[in-house]
């Protein structure tokens, strides 16, 4: 799935915006692949896998899109 970094926090997590989902999809720095959290910027295009958890949707294996 693809999306855009909507918001980053100073606590090591953020949210990804997609066309398919109204709410931002949560991701944590530990779910990144091939990129460091500090190298991400709001507006960056990313690819990820969607995971459903009891708390809602989470992004895993988040990578910068080419």
FENMOWO-V35875 format. One record per backbone hydrogen bond with DSSP energy under -1.0 kcal/mol. CO is the residue of the C=O (numbers start at 0). NH is the residue of the N-H. E is the energy in kcal/mol with one decimal. If there is no record, write none. Layout:
CO | NH | E
CO | NH | E
This chain:
0 | 47 | -2.4
2 | 45 | -2.7
3 | 16 | -3.2
4 | 42 | -2.6
6 | 14 | -2.4
11 | 28 | -2.7
12 | 8 | -2.1
13 | 26 | -2.1
14 | 5 | -2.7
14 | 6 | -1.6
15 | 24 | -3.0
16 | 3 | -2.3
24 | 15 | -2.3
25 | 58 | -3.0
26 | 13 | -2.4
27 | 30 | -2.6
28 | 31 | -1.4
30 | 61 | -2.5
35 | 38 | -1.6
36 | 39 | -1.7
40 | 43 | -2.2
43 | 4 | -2.7
44 | 64 | -2.4
45 | 2 | -2.2
46 | 62 | -2.7
48 | 59 | -2.7
50 | 57 | -3.1
52 | 55 | -1.6
55 | 52 | -2.6
56 | 25 | -1.1
57 | 50 | -3.1
59 | 48 | -2.9
61 | 32 | -3.0
62 | 46 | -3.0
